[in-house]
Amino acid sequence: MDEHSVSHDQPFLNRIYIENVAPCLEFPNRELANAIHAAIENNVLSMETIRTKPMFRRCALTDATRFCRHRVKLSDNQDWINICRNSRDRIAAVCDFYTYIRYIQKGLVKADATEIYWEIMRLRHKMTEARLGLTAQKPTTAS
């Protein structure tokens, strides 16, 4: 295993990959979704906000025409790929999970097992919300 990849050996983590990560990265464009998942696992994915005026574009993952204000790149030597906000939020939630697991594996998380567990649960919840499209800015209520 190279230094950037995240192990699937642990039953607890493997269950999260099956129950949360895989569904979060399930898109109509399966080939691209699989390539994005591999890029996330290998820690080579780049994602950014498009700085030009928002316009309707085809989201490469959903194959739908939407405002695509974000884009991803699978490696430094590949072209940027336009994605919509929902796709971006789903990818970002998975990236946050992988980043935290990498930090744990490198010994950078200084917390006890209970705190680590609950942070992982929070990240699982975040992936579920993103998959359901619930990450958009929530309306505020008047007090």
Secondary structure as the mmCIF struct_conf table of DSSP 4:
data_model
#
loop_
_struct_conf.conf_type_id
_struct_conf.id
_struct_conf.beg_label_comp_id
_struct_conf.beg_label_asym_id
_struct_conf.beg_label_seq_id
_struct_conf.end_label_comp_id
_struct_conf.end_label_asym_id
_struct_conf.end_label_seq_id
TURN_TY1_P TURN_TY1_P1 GLU A 3 HIS A 4
BEND BEND1 GLN A 10 GLN A 10
HELX_RH_AL_P HELX_RH_AL_P1 PRO A 11 ILE A 16
HELX_RH_PI_P HELX_RH_PI_P1 TYR A 17 VAL A 21
HELX_RH_AL_P HELX_RH_AL_P2 ALA A 22 CYS A 24
TURN_TY1_P TURN_TY1_P2 LEU A 25 LEU A 25
BEND BEND2 PRO A 28 PRO A 28
HELX_RH_AL_P HELX_RH_AL_P3 ARG A 30 GLU A 41
TURN_TY1_P TURN_TY1_P3 ASN A 42 ASN A 43
STRN STRN1 SER A 46 THR A 49
BEND BEND3 THR A 52 THR A 52
HELX_LH_PP_P HELX_LH_PP_P1 LYS A 53 PRO A 54
STRN STRN2 PHE A 56 ARG A 58
TURN_TY1_P TURN_TY1_P4 ALA A 60 THR A 62
STRN STRN3 THR A 65 PHE A 67
STRN STRN4 HIS A 70 LYS A 73
BEND BEND4 LEU A 74 SER A 75
TURN_TY1_P TURN_TY1_P5 ASP A 76 ASN A 77
BEND BEND5 GLN A 78 GLN A 78
STRN STRN5 ILE A 81 ILE A 83
HELX_RH_AL_P HELX_RH_AL_P4 ARG A 85 GLN A 105
TURN_TY1_P TURN_TY1_P6 LYS A 106 GLY A 107
BEND BEND6 ALA A 111 ALA A 111
HELX_RH_AL_P HELX_RH_AL_P5 ALA A 113 ARG A 131
TURN_TY1_P TURN_TY1_P7 LEU A 132 GLY A 133
BEND BEND7 ALA A 136 ALA A 136
HELX_LH_PP_P HELX_LH_PP_P2 GLN A 137 THR A 140
#
